[in-house]
Amino acid sequence: MKFSTRAATNGDLKAITDIYNEAVLTTDATFDLEPKTEDEQRVWFTGHDRMHPVLVAEVDGTVVGWASLSEWSSRSAYAGTAEISLYIKEEFQGKGAGRRLLEDIMREGERVGLHTMLSRITTGNTVSIRLHESLGFEHVGVMREVGEKFGRRLDVLLMQKIYPA
Ligand SMILES: CC(C)(COP(=O)(O)OP(=O)(O)OC[C@H]1O[C@@H](n2cnc3c(N)ncnc32)[C@H](O)[C@@H]1OP(=O)(O)O)[C@@H](O)C(=O)NCCC(=O)NCCS
């Protein structure tokens, strides 16, 4: 399937929110337990500046996934560090959109001058872990039992990639 990516706009917020809420309700990929409103996502989106891009993936003009780089910490010494989020609409998973978005958001991070990217991935999410590994992310370590969702305590793997100097 042929996917294209582009910078997200306010007009994409409904699609971004719907894709995120599908993951909130049906997966342990995100530790949110309640769906977000479009207004909450607008606040989240407005908080993304030039250094913290949001991309969407489209097929035939329909948004099927999104990726973002978010501030890891508001403390200034962390300015070169960002955290990746990546969500593909369920019916379009496994068709290459996740790889395409992750490659493109990594390129965006390099373009805006970030030094390193982090991803927090629930340890059972082998598709995401393998995808990150294949693009050069390394395992930092596992945070044990930091979440609880669908009646299970969940471990989270922290993965990292440092841009080449
Ligand atoms: C994890 C996720 C982002 C991956 O995106 P995707 O579009 O489904 O994955 P892709 O089609 O790009 O495939 C990526 C790799 O995983 C493999 N893969 C994809 N789905 C798979 C599956 N169900 N089983 C095994 N391997 C799979 C692909 O073969 C591919 O590897 P390759 O390029 O070496 O062939 C997506 O499935 C998703 O949004 N899941 C729910 C939310 C989530 O987990 N987000 C990540 C939070 S860290």
The ligand as an SDF file (V2000), in Angstrom:
LIG
                    3D

 48 50  0  0  0  0  0  0  0  0999 V2000
    3.1170   -0.6750   16.2660 C   0  0  0  0  0  0  0  0  0  0  0  0
    2.6470    0.0470   14.9920 C   0  0  0  0  0  0  0  0  0  0  0  0
    2.9870    1.5260   15.0800 C   0  0  0  0  0  0  0  0  0  0  0  0
    3.4220   -0.5640   13.7990 C   0  0  0  0  0  0  0  0  0  0  0  0
    2.9580    0.0400   12.6140 O   0  0  0  0  0  0  0  0  0  0  0  0
    2.4130   -0.8900   11.4150 P   0  0  0  0  0  0  0  0  0  0  0  0
    2.0120   -0.0040   10.3010 O   0  0  0  0  0  0  0  0  0  0  0  0
    1.3870   -1.8350   11.9410 O   0  0  0  0  0  0  0  0  0  0  0  0
    3.7170   -1.7210   11.0720 O   0  0  0  0  0  0  0  0  0  0  0  0
    4.4150   -1.8680    9.6450 P   0  0  0  0  0  0  0  0  0  0  0  0
    3.4330   -2.4580    8.6610 O   0  0  0  0  0  0  0  0  0  0  0  0
    5.1040   -0.6280    9.2550 O   0  0  0  0  0  0  0  0  0  0  0  0
    5.4570   -2.9880    9.9840 O   0  0  0  0  0  0  0  0  0  0  0  0
    6.6030   -2.7380   10.7500 C   0  0  0  0  0  0  0  0  0  0  0  0
    7.3610   -4.0290   10.8820 C   0  0  0  0  0  0  0  0  0  0  0  0
    6.6670   -4.8980   11.7890 O   0  0  0  0  0  0  0  0  0  0  0  0
    6.3020   -6.1120   11.1390 C   0  0  0  0  0  0  0  0  0  0  0  0
    4.9330   -6.4040   11.5190 N   0  0  0  0  0  0  0  0  0  0  0  0
    3.8770   -5.5990   11.3570 C   0  0  0  0  0  0  0  0  0  0  0  0
    2.7770   -6.1700   11.8790 N   0  0  0  0  0  0  0  0  0  0  0  0
    3.1570   -7.3650   12.3600 C   0  0  0  0  0  0  0  0  0  0  0  0
    2.4960   -8.4270   13.0290 C   0  0  0  0  0  0  0  0  0  0  0  0
    1.1940   -8.3500   13.3230 N   0  0  0  0  0  0  0  0  0  0  0  0
    3.2140   -9.5030   13.3960 N   0  0  0  0  0  0  0  0  0  0  0  0
    4.5360   -9.5760   13.1460 C   0  0  0  0  0  0  0  0  0  0  0  0
    5.2320   -8.5910   12.5140 N   0  0  0  0  0  0  0  0  0  0  0  0
    4.5470   -7.5100   12.1210 C   0  0  0  0  0  0  0  0  0  0  0  0
    6.3840   -5.8290    9.6630 C   0  0  0  0  0  0  0  0  0  0  0  0
    6.7300   -7.0090    8.9500 O   0  0  0  0  0  0  0  0  0  0  0  0
    7.4550   -4.7840    9.5720 C   0  0  0  0  0  0  0  0  0  0  0  0
    8.7290   -5.3210    9.5220 O   0  0  0  0  0  0  0  0  0  0  0  0
    9.5460   -5.2990    8.1280 P   0  0  0  0  0  0  0  0  0  0  0  0
    9.4780   -3.8830    7.6330 O   0  0  0  0  0  0  0  0  0  0  0  0
   10.9040   -5.7340    8.5520 O   0  0  0  0  0  0  0  0  0  0  0  0
    8.8190   -6.2450    7.2400 O   0  0  0  0  0  0  0  0  0  0  0  0
    1.1300   -0.1320   14.7460 C   0  0  0  0  0  0  0  0  0  0  0  0
    0.8440   -1.5120   14.6210 O   0  0  0  0  0  0  0  0  0  0  0  0
    0.2640    0.4690   15.8070 C   0  0  0  0  0  0  0  0  0  0  0  0
   -0.1200    1.6340   15.6980 O   0  0  0  0  0  0  0  0  0  0  0  0
   -0.0960   -0.3210   16.8360 N   0  0  0  0  0  0  0  0  0  0  0  0
   -0.9650    0.1480   17.9230 C   0  0  0  0  0  0  0  0  0  0  0  0
   -0.3470    1.3190   18.6660 C   0  0  0  0  0  0  0  0  0  0  0  0
    1.0940    1.0670   19.0130 C   0  0  0  0  0  0  0  0  0  0  0  0
    1.4930   -0.0150   19.4070 O   0  0  0  0  0  0  0  0  0  0  0  0
    1.9040    2.1320   18.8760 N   0  0  0  0  0  0  0  0  0  0  0  0
    3.3150    2.1090   19.2310 C   0  0  0  0  0  0  0  0  0  0  0  0
    3.4730    2.5380   20.6430 C   0  0  0  0  0  0  0  0  0  0  0  0
    5.1910    2.4920   21.1040 S   0  0  0  0  0  0  0  0  0  0  0  0
  1  2  1  0
  2  3  1  0
  2  4  1  0
  2 36  1  0
  4  5  1  0
  5  6  1  0
  6  7  2  0
  6  8  1  0
  6  9  1  0
  9 10  1  0
 10 11  2  0
 10 12  1  0
 10 13  1  0
 13 14  1  0
 14 15  1  0
 15 16  1  0
 15 30  1  0
 16 17  1  0
 17 18  1  0
 17 28  1  0
 18 19  1  0
 18 27  1  0
 19 20  2  0
 20 21  1  0
 21 22  1  0
 21 27  2  0
 22 23  1  0
 22 24  2  0
 24 25  1  0
 25 26  2  0
 26 27  1  0
 28 29  1  0
 28 30  1  0
 30 31  1  0
 31 32  1  0
 32 33  2  0
 32 34  1  0
 32 35  1  0
 36 37  1  0
 36 38  1  0
 38 39  2  0
 38 40  1  0
 40 41  1  0
 41 42  1  0
 42 43  1  0
 43 44  2  0
 43 45  1  0
 45 46  1  0
 46 47  1  0
 47 48  1  0
M  END
$$$$
